[in-house]
Amino acid sequence: MKHKLTTFILLFLAGASSVFWGCKEDETDETYKNLDDPRIRSMVIGLTSKIVVNDLDAIIFNYDSLDKGTNLSHVRTYFYGYVSKPTYKYKKNGEWIDFKSGDALDLSDKLEILSTSEDKSQQKKYTIDIRVHQYDVAAFTWQDYSTVDLSARISSQKSFAYGQKNLWFCSEESGASVLYSSLDLKNWEKRMLDIEGADWSSSAILGDSIFVQKSSGEVYAASLDDLQFSAYASAVKLEKILFTIKSAIWAIGSDANGRCIYSKEAGDFQRRAALPGNFPSENITTFTSPSGYTSLGYVYASQNGQGTIWSVDGKGNTCQLQKADGTIPSLKNPSVFFYSGMLGIVGGEKVDGTYSTECFSSNNGGVSWQHDWHKDLSGDGLTNSGTFVLSDMGEIVFVGGNTPSGISNKVRKGVLNKLTADDLNYQN
């Protein structure tokens, strides 16, 4: 019995050994078959992940062109073969120079790369062509579009799209109120309004009526059909009317317990929630934008000498999206807008009294912001300018406003640059 068991164990080990060595031999053969493969499977650079390796034409190029002005003179570049590990050289001044994957290459012009198979038996030469937009296709070109009949500097303003018309309400420094209306943002009608001292930055439309707060604090209302303003009786002490979301006007007010968020649908303003102690109170500029299946209200304001962003939802909940950490500067009366999924802040008066031409934008609902130099204003900065957005046409329109040299009668249209031939074909 012991002899039979020993024989069985020896036979089992011998069989297992033959299976093991058989697999090892197969793996060696499989690896060997690929040692003569010089092809580049992929190329990776930090600027973009969409690099196409075309083995048929021996061309490596990026699927999406990079922004105009991208510096390609020193780009960390990685090459990967298939199973084997080729070695690489690049051509410079007519000579082939050894290249280690992960080092930097100058990709500012077309570059030849030579890949040699791991067993040194085969080579394949590629041309690398990293495309850069010839034009800044993320930028606006600012054009003079039309003019409005402004006679004095603007002290407050707010723009609305109502029905088929674009409405821009503004107050002049004298206290006079004016309405400019247009169907096409090119031809404008001017109407003087019988309401003195209106602060149009504190206004909102509800149904077919507009509500505006005077600088003295009283609220006035009028039908948009006749614009005959009369005092609106409210038991609430309002600080500022913000905007309309979810068929309700939202405003900041106060009661015995402190500052609160209020809303109005029918009847008087109703208290919704207490405001956090750090909710801003100076240089407030407001706008709204879609958010999922609803809308959010946004508050840009100055706080401790810096800009901050807050949101208000349809239940009155507030959230500080961007802290006053220097990401956005302190600005008085900038233009704010929602455009093609992007929130934007343009212009405004800086702390030192100069006017900004810079644009700051957010592509994630106001959580993070950055200087969007593509959309900086050309020429003078602006404050207290009306803002209209034509997303379907790829345009933003600023109406009038104040400049360092006085009032601006211009209607300025920002037109998104168009794609050119180099953006449609990898062969420039």
C-alpha positions as semicolon CSV with decimal commas, in nm:
position;residue;x (nm);y (nm);z (nm)
1;M;0,000;0,000;0,000
2;K;0,280;0,238;0,089
3;H;0,459;0,153;-0,237
4;K;0,146;0,227;-0,443
5;L;0,095;0,562;-0,265
6;T;0,453;0,665;-0,329
7;T;0,422;0,575;-0,697
8;F;0,099;0,781;-0,724
9;I;0,261;1,089;-0,569
10;L;0,561;1,067;-0,802
11;L;0,335;1,036;-1,106
12;F;0,124;1,332;-0,988
13;L;0,429;1,552;-0,939
14;A;0,566;1,454;-1,277
15;G;0,234;1,544;-1,442
16;A;0,207;1,872;-1,258
17;S;0,565;1,953;-1,356
18;S;0,491;1,886;-1,721
19;V;0,178;2,105;-1,705
20;F;0,376;2,385;-1,535
21;W;0,659;2,376;-1,783
22;G;0,408;2,350;-2,066
23;C;0,238;2,674;-1,955
24;K;0,571;2,843;-1,906
25;E;0,678;2,743;-2,253
26;D;0,349;2,873;-2,402
27;E;0,391;3,207;-2,221
28;T;0,747;3,236;-2,352
29;D;0,626;3,166;-2,706
30;E;0,348;3,426;-2,665
31;T;0,590;3,689;-2,540
32;Y;0,838;3,600;-2,811
33;K;0,577;3,654;-3,079
34;N;0,542;4,018;-2,969
35;L;0,904;4,111;-2,919
36;D;0,927;4,213;-3,284
37;D;0,626;4,452;-3,263
38;P;0,743;4,817;-3,290
39;R;0,397;4,973;-3,298
40;I;0,295;5,245;-3,054
41;R;-0,034;5,154;-2,890
42;S;-0,090;5,490;-2,718
43;M;0,066;5,827;-2,647
44;V;-0,023;6,029;-2,337
45;I;0,053;6,394;-2,262
46;G;-0,070;6,602;-1,971
47;L;-0,260;6,849;-2,189
48;T;-0,519;6,612;-2,327
49;S;-0,615;6,246;-2,307
50;K;-0,764;6,212;-2,656
51;I;-0,455;6,121;-2,859
52;V;-0,516;5,917;-3,173
53;V;-0,250;5,673;-3,299
54;N;-0,316;5,604;-3,668
55;D;-0,096;5,307;-3,763
56;L;-0,213;5,303;-4,123
57;D;-0,091;5,655;-4,198
58;A;0,173;5,650;-3,921
59;I;0,033;5,971;-3,772
60;I;-0,024;6,056;-3,403
61;F;-0,255;6,352;-3,340
62;N;-0,498;6,496;-3,085
63;Y;-0,868;6,452;-3,152
64;D;-0,961;6,795;-3,008
65;S;-0,747;7,098;-3,084
66;L;-0,587;7,264;-2,782
67;D;-0,659;7,626;-2,688
68;K;-0,492;7,896;-2,893
69;G;-0,166;7,999;-2,726
70;T;-0,102;7,662;-2,556
71;N;0,270;7,624;-2,485
72;L;0,393;7,295;-2,636
73;S;0,767;7,360;-2,611
74;H;0,825;7,135;-2,308
75;V;0,559;6,862;-2,276
76;R;0,603;6,550;-2,063
77;T;0,521;6,264;-2,301
78;Y;0,460;5,893;-2,248
79;F;0,457;5,616;-2,512
80;Y;0,320;5,265;-2,465
81;G;0,366;4,963;-2,691
82;Y;0,150;4,653;-2,702
83;V;0,290;4,349;-2,510
84;S;0,650;4,439;-2,590
85;K;0,840;4,747;-2,478
86;P;0,980;4,938;-2,778
87;T;1,253;5,198;-2,749
88;Y;1,217;5,544;-2,899
89;K;1,412;5,817;-3,076
90;Y;1,299;6,156;-3,202
91;K;1,441;6,358;-3,489
92;K;1,602;6,695;-3,424
93;N;1,810;6,891;-3,674
94;G;1,834;6,582;-3,894
95;E;1,964;6,354;-3,617
96;W;1,789;6,078;-3,421
97;I;1,807;6,136;-3,044
98;D;1,728;5,876;-2,776
99;F;1,407;5,941;-2,584
100;K;1,293;5,790;-2,255
101;S;0,917;5,768;-2,209
102;G;0,813;6,027;-1,952
103;D;1,070;6,288;-2,054
104;A;0,974;6,618;-2,218
105;L;0,937;6,682;-2,591
106;D;0,899;6,998;-2,796
107;L;0,566;6,940;-2,971
108;S;0,517;7,296;-3,096
109;D;0,575;7,170;-3,451
110;K;0,537;6,835;-3,623
111;L;0,786;6,581;-3,485
112;E;0,909;6,246;-3,614
113;I;0,941;5,960;-3,367
114;L;1,111;5,625;-3,438
115;S;0,992;5,321;-3,246
116;T;1,216;5,010;-3,236
117;S;1,081;4,671;-3,131
118;E;1,210;4,512;-2,813
119;D;1,414;4,252;-3,004
120;K;1,562;4,532;-3,224
121;S;1,444;4,358;-3,541
122;Q;1,167;4,598;-3,651
123;Q;1,114;4,975;-3,663
124;K;0,821;5,205;-3,733
125;K;0,833;5,578;-3,788
126;Y;0,546;5,809;-3,688
127;T;0,477;6,180;-3,732
128;I;0,338;6,352;-3,422
129;D;0,110;6,646;-3,499
130;I;-0,046;6,810;-3,193
131;R;-0,304;7,060;-3,317
132;V;-0,369;7,399;-3,159
133;H;-0,665;7,618;-3,251
134;Q;-0,564;7,896;-3,491
135;Y;-0,833;8,108;-3,325
136;D;-0,942;8,126;-2,963
137;V;-1,269;7,940;-3,016
138;A;-1,362;7,972;-2,647
139;A;-1,340;8,352;-2,668
140;F;-1,585;8,628;-2,745
141;T;-1,517;8,894;-3,002
142;W;-1,679;9,212;-2,867
143;Q;-1,861;9,418;-3,130
144;D;-2,055;9,746;-3,124
145;Y;-2,408;9,631;-3,204
146;S;-2,633;9,936;-3,158
147;T;-2,680;10,238;-2,930
148;V;-2,923;10,358;-2,662
149;D;-3,017;10,716;-2,578
150;L;-2,852;10,757;-2,237
151;S;-2,810;11,107;-2,100
152;A;-2,656;11,051;-1,754
153;R;-2,459;10,798;-1,554
154;I;-2,648;10,493;-1,431
155;S;-2,695;10,446;-1,055
156;S;-2,889;10,116;-1,065
157;Q;-3,025;9,878;-1,329
158;K;-3,177;9,539;-1,396
159;S;-3,264;9,356;-1,717
160;F;-3,551;9,116;-1,783
161;A;-3,670;8,901;-2,070
162;Y;-4,049;8,927;-2,060
163;G;-4,278;8,791;-2,328
164;Q;-4,120;8,868;-2,662
165;K;-3,936;9,176;-2,535
166;N;-3,608;9,255;-2,366
167;L;-3,659;9,511;-2,088
168;W;-3,384;9,719;-1,928
169;F;-3,489;9,933;-1,632
170;C;-3,238;10,186;-1,502
171;S;-3,211;10,490;-1,278
172;E;-2,990;10,785;-1,358
173;E;-2,782;10,967;-1,099
174;S;-3,046;11,241;-1,097
175;G;-3,300;10,985;-0,971
176;A;-3,500;10,966;-1,294
177;S;-3,610;10,618;-1,406
178;V;-3,607;10,496;-1,765
179;L;-3,718;10,183;-1,946
180;Y;-3,543;10,071;-2,265
181;S;-3,722;9,793;-2,451
182;S;-3,632;9,599;-2,765
183;L;-3,744;9,298;-2,963
184;D;-3,406;9,238;-3,130
185;L;-3,155;9,416;-2,899
186;K;-3,076;9,640;-3,195
187;N;-3,370;9,882;-3,210
188;W;-3,466;10,037;-2,876
189;E;-3,765;10,228;-2,742
190;K;-3,714;10,469;-2,454
191;R;-3,978;10,548;-2,193
192;M;-3,949;10,776;-1,891
193;L;-4,110;10,627;-1,578
194;D;-4,300;10,817;-1,312
195;I;-4,108;10,683;-1,013
196;E;-3,821;10,873;-0,856
197;G;-3,532;10,714;-0,667
198;A;-3,600;10,353;-0,772
199;D;-3,321;10,107;-0,694
200;W;-3,358;9,872;-0,990
201;S;-3,096;9,633;-0,851
202;S;-3,370;9,555;-0,595
203;S;-3,653;9,452;-0,828
204;A;-3,829;9,145;-0,968
205;I;-4,114;9,047;-1,199
206;L;-4,403;8,832;-1,074
207;G;-4,670;8,739;-1,327
208;D;-4,743;9,056;-1,524
209;S;-4,629;9,294;-1,249
210;I;-4,295;9,441;-1,155
211;F;-4,192;9,521;-0,797
212;V;-3,911;9,764;-0,718
213;Q;-3,773;9,905;-0,397
214;K;-3,683;10,271;-0,358
215;S;-3,355;10,373;-0,198
216;S;-3,563;10,487;0,100
217;G;-3,691;10,130;0,148
218;E;-4,052;10,152;0,025
219;V;-4,171;9,896;-0,229
220;Y;-4,362;10,005;-0,540
221;A;-4,546;9,791;-0,792
222;A;-4,688;9,836;-1,141
223;S;-4,846;9,636;-1,417
224;L;-4,607;9,579;-1,707
225;D;-4,889;9,683;-1,939
226;D;-4,912;10,043;-1,817
227;L;-4,614;10,085;-1,576
228;Q;-4,811;10,315;-1,345
229;F;-4,631;10,268;-1,015
230;S;-4,798;10,289;-0,675
231;A;-4,683;10,211;-0,323
232;Y;-4,711;9,846;-0,217
233;A;-4,816;9,803;0,146
234;S;-4,609;9,541;0,327
235;A;-4,570;9,458;0,694
236;V;-4,221;9,324;0,623
237;K;-3,914;9,543;0,651
238;L;-3,730;9,455;0,332
239;E;-3,359;9,503;0,286
240;K;-3,337;9,395;-0,080
241;I;-3,551;9,226;-0,344
242;L;-3,339;8,954;-0,501
243;F;-3,507;8,769;-0,791
244;T;-3,797;8,546;-0,899
245;I;-3,762;8,167;-0,874
246;K;-4,035;7,901;-0,866
247;S;-4,307;8,163;-0,936
248;A;-4,219;8,359;-0,623
249;I;-4,026;8,676;-0,549
250;W;-3,745;8,624;-0,301
251;A;-3,608;8,900;-0,082
252;I;-3,393;8,973;0,220
253;G;-3,574;9,123;0,517
254;S;-3,557;9,129;0,894
255;D;-3,773;9,072;1,198
256;A;-3,720;9,071;1,573
257;N;-3,491;8,768;1,539
258;G;-3,263;8,915;1,274
259;R;-3,216;8,891;0,898
260;C;-3,439;8,645;0,711
261;I;-3,517;8,521;0,362
262;Y;-3,872;8,604;0,248
263;S;-4,084;8,502;-0,050
264;K;-4,397;8,639;-0,211
265;E;-4,642;8,451;-0,431
266;A;-4,983;8,594;-0,340
267;G;-5,048;8,841;-0,062
268;D;-4,763;8,982;0,146
269;F;-4,402;8,861;0,180
270;Q;-4,372;8,555;0,404
271;R;-4,079;8,459;0,624
272;R;-3,908;8,139;0,504
273;A;-3,582;8,098;0,693
274;A;-3,329;8,282;0,904
275;L;-3,018;8,393;0,720
276;P;-2,673;8,279;0,837
277;G;-2,480;8,541;1,027
278;N;-2,221;8,568;0,751
279;F;-2,471;8,625;0,468
280;P;-2,347;8,937;0,287
281;S;-2,515;9,276;0,299
282;E;-2,308;9,504;0,074
283;N;-2,262;9,533;-0,304
284;I;-2,511;9,255;-0,376
285;T;-2,570;9,158;-0,740
286;T;-2,820;8,885;-0,824
287;F;-2,913;8,650;-1,108
288;T;-3,082;8,314;-1,165
289;S;-2,999;8,007;-1,370
290;P;-3,141;7,660;-1,442
291;S;-3,022;7,383;-1,211
292;G;-3,144;7,036;-1,300
293;Y;-3,524;7,046;-1,320
294;T;-3,554;7,372;-1,124
295;S;-3,379;7,708;-1,092
296;L;-3,141;7,855;-0,839
297;G;-3,094;8,214;-0,739
298;Y;-2,738;8,341;-0,706
299;V;-2,604;8,627;-0,498
300;Y;-2,267;8,781;-0,576
301;A;-2,148;9,021;-0,305
302;S;-1,847;9,182;-0,143
303;Q;-1,741;9,051;0,194
304;N;-1,428;9,149;0,385
305;G;-1,284;9,310;0,071
306;Q;-1,331;8,996;-0,143
307;G;-1,602;8,852;-0,365
308;T;-1,828;8,572;-0,249
309;I;-2,106;8,362;-0,409
310;W;-2,420;8,234;-0,237
311;S;-2,714;8,034;-0,370
312;V;-3,082;8,039;-0,273
313;D;-3,310;7,749;-0,369
314;G;-3,687;7,732;-0,416
315;K;-3,739;7,662;-0,045
316;G;-3,534;7,952;0,081
317;N;-3,229;7,746;0,175
318;T;-2,903;7,937;0,142
319;C;-2,553;7,803;0,079
320;Q;-2,218;7,976;0,046
321;L;-2,071;7,828;-0,273
322;Q;-1,758;8,042;-0,300
323;K;-1,595;8,181;0,010
324;A;-1,441;8,525;0,021
325;D;-1,091;8,386;-0,030
326;G;-0,960;8,606;-0,310
327;T;-1,067;8,377;-0,597
328;I;-1,315;8,646;-0,706
329;P;-1,230;9,012;-0,643
330;S;-1,450;9,263;-0,466
331;L;-1,658;9,432;-0,737
332;K;-1,936;9,687;-0,728
333;N;-2,216;9,656;-0,985
334;P;-2,061;9,397;-1,220
335;S;-2,261;9,226;-1,495
336;V;-2,366;8,869;-1,409
337;F;-2,510;8,607;-1,640
338;F;-2,584;8,242;-1,715
339;Y;-2,458;8,130;-2,055
340;S;-2,454;7,780;-2,204
341;G;-2,400;7,603;-1,871
342;M;-2,157;7,868;-1,745
343;L;-2,205;8,130;-1,475
344;G;-2,021;8,454;-1,541
345;I;-1,922;8,779;-1,370
346;V;-1,786;9,058;-1,590
347;G;-1,663;9,411;-1,521
348;G;-1,760;9,609;-1,211
349;E;-1,587;9,876;-1,006
350;K;-1,284;9,755;-0,811
351;V;-1,183;9,860;-0,460
352;D;-0,935;10,114;-0,596
353;G;-1,207;10,284;-0,804
354;T;-1,091;10,150;-1,141
355;Y;-1,323;9,955;-1,371
356;S;-1,258;9,588;-1,441
357;T;-1,253;9,430;-1,786
358;E;-1,208;9,077;-1,646
359;C;-1,451;8,785;-1,666
360;F;-1,474;8,521;-1,395
361;S;-1,665;8,203;-1,470
362;S;-1,787;7,879;-1,315
363;N;-1,875;7,559;-1,499
364;N;-1,994;7,367;-1,193
365;G;-2,289;7,568;-1,068
366;G;-2,089;7,830;-0,879
367;V;-1,882;7,596;-0,661
368;S;-1,547;7,698;-0,810
369;W;-1,449;8,004;-1,012
370;Q;-1,156;8,110;-1,225
371;H;-1,046;8,405;-1,436
372;D;-1,188;8,333;-1,783
373;W;-0,954;8,547;-1,994
374;H;-1,123;8,420;-2,313
375;K;-1,420;8,643;-2,236
376;D;-1,250;8,952;-2,094
377;L;-1,396;9,276;-2,226
378;S;-1,204;9,460;-2,495
379;G;-1,156;9,833;-2,439
380;D;-1,303;10,002;-2,130
381;G;-1,442;9,826;-1,828
382;L;-1,812;9,854;-1,746
383;T;-2,038;9,890;-1,443
384;N;-2,417;9,900;-1,418
385;S;-2,466;9,753;-1,763
386;G;-2,778;9,563;-1,870
387;T;-2,713;9,199;-1,963
388;F;-2,897;8,978;-2,210
389;V;-2,797;8,626;-2,312
390;L;-2,877;8,460;-2,645
391;S;-2,740;8,111;-2,584
392;D;-2,892;7,969;-2,903
393;M;-2,695;8,227;-3,103
394;G;-2,381;8,205;-2,890
395;E;-2,400;8,570;-2,790
396;I;-2,399;8,792;-2,480
397;V;-2,521;9,152;-2,505
398;F;-2,431;9,436;-2,266
399;V;-2,648;9,748;-2,285
400;G;-2,512;10,088;-2,183
401;G;-2,357;10,138;-1,841
402;N;-2,076;10,344;-1,694
403;T;-1,713;10,355;-1,811
404;P;-1,409;10,536;-1,667
405;S;-1,470;10,821;-1,912
406;G;-1,845;10,853;-1,846
407;I;-2,164;10,686;-1,969
408;S;-2,163;10,437;-2,252
409;N;-2,437;10,460;-2,514
410;K;-2,314;10,142;-2,678
411;V;-2,486;9,807;-2,698
412;R;-2,196;9,562;-2,709
413;K;-2,237;9,208;-2,838
414;G;-1,997;8,928;-2,755
415;V;-1,989;8,672;-3,036
416;L;-1,828;8,333;-2,980
417;N;-1,549;8,267;-3,230
418;K;-1,628;8,006;-3,494
419;L;-1,447;7,683;-3,578
420;T;-1,205;7,705;-3,869
421;A;-1,073;7,448;-4,115
422;D;-0,781;7,350;-3,893
423;D;-1,030;7,244;-3,626
424;L;-1,212;7,005;-3,858
425;N;-0,920;6,808;-4,004
426;Y;-0,606;6,683;-3,834
427;Q;-0,399;6,775;-4,141
428;N;-0,340;7,149;-4,118
